[in-house]
Amino acid sequence: MQAVIDDARRYFAGERVDFAQVPVDLGPQQPFFERVYAAVRALGWGETATYGAIAKSLDAGPEYARDVGQAMASNPVPLIIPCHRVTAANGKIGGFSAPGGSHSKAQMLAIEGVEVQGGIVTRELPQLGLGF
């Protein structure tokens, strides 16, 4: 546990840290949520994806984007399952389940080099959108 705390401190100090291998026991989850969490854990440093892109990557239609959003809102470990990297299709960062809400989400994205202005991801690097 101390190693994860140390990694979190390094992350918030701006050091590139990968939490993908940190084991988590989320207890019983809806099967779709489990799949969403696994997909989001695969997003790397500074990589963003839309709610719809996550749904599509799970072979679900665009109507499942809301379910992806619900999974992100229920995420009990938002740094380990990096829901801050998931945005709306229009680039809006949306809400965030961690303390500080969308302000914290914007700060975490900034740490990773993702520019956010007025609550919208503005960098020119593409995000994983998969067409919807």
C-alpha positions as CSV (number, residue, x, y, z in Angstrom):
1,M,0.0,0.0,0.0
2,Q,2.8,2.4,0.8
3,A,4.2,1.9,-2.7
4,V,0.9,3.0,-4.2
5,I,0.8,6.1,-1.9
6,D,4.4,7.0,-3.0
7,D,3.4,6.5,-6.6
8,A,0.4,8.8,-6.2
9,R,2.7,11.5,-4.7
10,R,5.1,11.2,-7.6
11,Y,2.2,11.4,-10.0
12,F,0.8,14.6,-8.5
13,A,4.4,16.0,-8.5
14,G,4.3,15.5,-12.3
15,E,6.2,12.3,-12.7
16,R,4.9,9.8,-15.2
17,V,3.5,6.9,-13.2
18,D,1.7,3.9,-14.6
19,F,-0.9,2.5,-12.2
20,A,-2.1,-0.3,-14.6
21,Q,-0.5,-3.1,-12.7
22,V,-1.8,-2.0,-9.2
23,P,-4.1,-4.8,-8.1
24,V,-7.6,-3.7,-7.1
25,D,-10.5,-5.6,-5.6
26,L,-13.6,-3.7,-6.5
27,G,-15.9,-6.3,-5.0
28,P,-19.0,-7.3,-6.9
29,Q,-19.6,-5.1,-10.0
30,Q,-22.0,-5.1,-12.9
31,P,-20.3,-7.2,-15.7
32,F,-20.4,-4.2,-18.1
33,F,-18.8,-2.0,-15.5
34,E,-16.0,-4.6,-15.0
35,R,-15.3,-4.5,-18.7
36,V,-15.4,-0.7,-18.8
37,Y,-12.9,-0.5,-15.9
38,A,-10.5,-2.9,-17.7
39,A,-10.7,-0.8,-20.9
40,V,-10.1,2.4,-19.1
41,R,-7.1,0.9,-17.2
42,A,-5.5,0.3,-20.6
43,L,-5.5,4.0,-21.4
44,G,-1.9,5.3,-21.1
45,W,-0.4,8.5,-19.8
46,G,-2.0,11.5,-21.6
47,E,-4.2,9.4,-23.7
48,T,-7.9,10.3,-23.8
49,A,-10.9,8.5,-25.1
50,T,-14.6,9.3,-25.4
51,Y,-17.3,7.6,-23.5
52,G,-18.6,6.3,-26.8
53,A,-15.2,5.1,-27.9
54,I,-14.9,3.0,-24.7
55,A,-18.4,1.6,-25.4
56,K,-17.4,0.8,-29.0
57,S,-14.2,-0.9,-27.9
58,L,-16.3,-3.2,-25.9
59,D,-18.5,-4.0,-28.9
60,A,-21.4,-2.0,-27.5
61,G,-23.3,0.6,-29.5
62,P,-23.2,4.4,-28.9
63,E,-26.2,4.1,-26.6
64,Y,-23.8,2.5,-24.1
65,A,-21.8,5.7,-23.7
66,R,-24.1,6.7,-20.8
67,D,-23.4,3.3,-19.2
68,V,-19.7,4.0,-19.5
69,G,-20.3,7.4,-17.9
70,Q,-22.2,5.7,-15.0
71,A,-19.3,3.3,-14.5
72,M,-16.9,6.2,-14.4
73,A,-19.2,8.0,-11.9
74,S,-19.1,4.9,-9.7
75,N,-15.4,4.4,-10.0
76,P,-14.1,3.9,-6.4
77,V,-10.4,4.4,-7.3
78,P,-10.2,7.2,-9.9
79,L,-6.4,7.4,-10.0
80,I,-5.9,3.6,-10.4
81,I,-8.8,3.3,-12.9
82,P,-8.0,6.6,-14.7
83,C,-11.5,7.9,-15.5
84,H,-10.0,11.4,-15.8
85,R,-8.9,10.3,-19.3
86,V,-12.5,9.7,-20.5
87,T,-14.3,12.7,-22.0
88,A,-17.5,13.5,-23.9
89,A,-17.5,13.3,-27.7
90,N,-17.3,17.0,-28.0
91,G,-14.1,17.2,-25.9
92,K,-15.9,18.4,-22.8
93,I,-14.2,16.8,-19.8
94,G,-17.5,16.2,-17.9
95,G,-17.8,15.3,-14.3
96,F,-15.4,13.4,-12.1
97,S,-16.0,11.1,-9.1
98,A,-13.0,12.2,-7.1
99,P,-12.9,15.2,-4.7
100,G,-12.7,18.5,-6.6
101,G,-14.9,17.2,-9.4
102,S,-14.1,18.4,-12.9
103,H,-11.5,20.9,-11.6
104,S,-9.5,17.9,-10.3
105,K,-10.0,16.1,-13.6
106,A,-8.7,19.1,-15.6
107,Q,-5.6,19.3,-13.3
108,M,-4.9,15.6,-13.7
109,L,-5.2,15.9,-17.4
110,A,-2.8,18.9,-17.3
111,I,-0.3,16.9,-15.3
112,E,-0.3,14.4,-18.2
113,G,0.1,17.1,-20.9
114,V,-3.5,17.3,-22.0
115,E,-4.5,20.9,-22.4
116,V,-8.0,21.8,-21.1
117,Q,-9.5,25.3,-21.5
118,G,-13.0,26.1,-20.3
119,G,-13.7,22.5,-19.5
120,I,-12.8,21.3,-23.0
121,V,-9.8,19.3,-24.2
122,T,-8.0,21.6,-26.6
123,R,-4.8,19.8,-27.7
124,E,-4.3,18.9,-31.3
125,L,-3.3,15.3,-30.5
126,P,-6.3,13.0,-31.4
127,Q,-8.2,11.2,-28.7
128,L,-9.6,7.8,-29.2
129,G,-13.0,8.6,-30.7
130,L,-13.7,5.6,-33.0
131,G,-16.2,7.6,-35.0
132,F,-18.8,8.4,-32.3
